[in-house]
Amino acid sequence: MSDVPNIAQKAPFPVEVEAGKTYFWCSCGQSKSQPFCDGSHKGSSFVPTKFTAETSKTAYFCGCKNSKNGALCDGSHSKL
């Protein structure tokens, strides 16, 4: 696996998150459980990003793996 993440999709993943619950976002793009980590990064320089929901809501997790906003979409997919 290279040091460039795989683009899982060129759109965010909308997910209903629960206040106080912790989620681990896949940063490598290889996970079969997108947008969350399934351990596929093992042996690479990638690590999952921890996200703890402050409120229960729909969160938009980055699908292109290029967000400068950590696990959450910042619109970077529109520039790919």
C-alpha positions in Angstrom: 0.0 0.0 0.0 1.4 3.4 -0.9 1.3 6.6 1.2 -1.5 8.0 -1.0 -5.0 7.1 0.2 -7.4 5.2 -2.1 -10.4 7.3 -3.0 -13.3 5.3 -1.6 -15.9 7.6 -3.3 -16.0 11.2 -4.6 -18.8 12.2 -2.2 -19.2 12.2 1.6 -20.7 9.4 3.6 -23.8 10.6 5.5 -23.9 8.7 8.9 -26.3 9.1 11.8 -23.9 9.5 14.8 -24.8 9.3 18.4 -23.8 11.8 21.0 -20.8 10.6 23.1 -20.1 7.7 20.8 -16.6 7.3 19.3 -16.1 6.3 15.6 -12.8 5.4 13.8 -12.8 6.9 10.3 -10.8 5.0 7.6 -7.9 7.2 6.4 -6.4 4.8 3.8 -9.5 4.2 1.7 -9.1 0.4 1.7 -11.7 -0.5 4.3 -14.6 -2.7 3.2 -16.6 -1.0 6.0 -16.5 2.6 4.6 -16.3 5.2 6.0 -15.0 3.3 9.1 -11.8 1.4 9.7 -11.7 -2.4 9.4 -7.9 -2.7 9.9 -7.1 -2.8 6.2 -4.4 -0.2 6.8 -2.2 -2.6 8.7 1.4 -2.6 7.3 1.0 0.9 6.0 1.7 4.4 7.3 -2.1 5.0 7.7 -3.9 5.1 11.0 -7.7 5.5 11.6 -8.9 9.0 12.8 -10.8 9.0 16.0 -14.1 11.0 15.9 -16.3 11.4 19.0 -19.8 12.9 18.3 -20.7 15.8 20.4 -24.3 15.7 19.4 -26.6 13.1 17.8 -26.9 14.2 14.1 -26.1 13.4 10.6 -22.3 13.7 10.1 -20.7 13.8 6.7 -17.6 11.6 6.7 -15.0 12.2 3.9 -15.1 9.6 1.2 -12.3 10.9 -1.0 -9.7 10.7 1.9 -8.3 14.2 1.0 -10.2 16.3 3.5 -8.2 18.9 5.5 -11.0 18.7 8.1 -10.0 15.3 9.5 -12.7 12.7 9.3 -15.4 15.1 8.1 -15.9 16.3 4.6 -14.6 19.7 3.6 -15.6 19.5 -0.1 -12.1 18.4 -1.3 -13.8 15.8 -3.5 -15.1 18.5 -5.8 -11.5 19.4 -6.8 -10.5 15.8 -7.7 
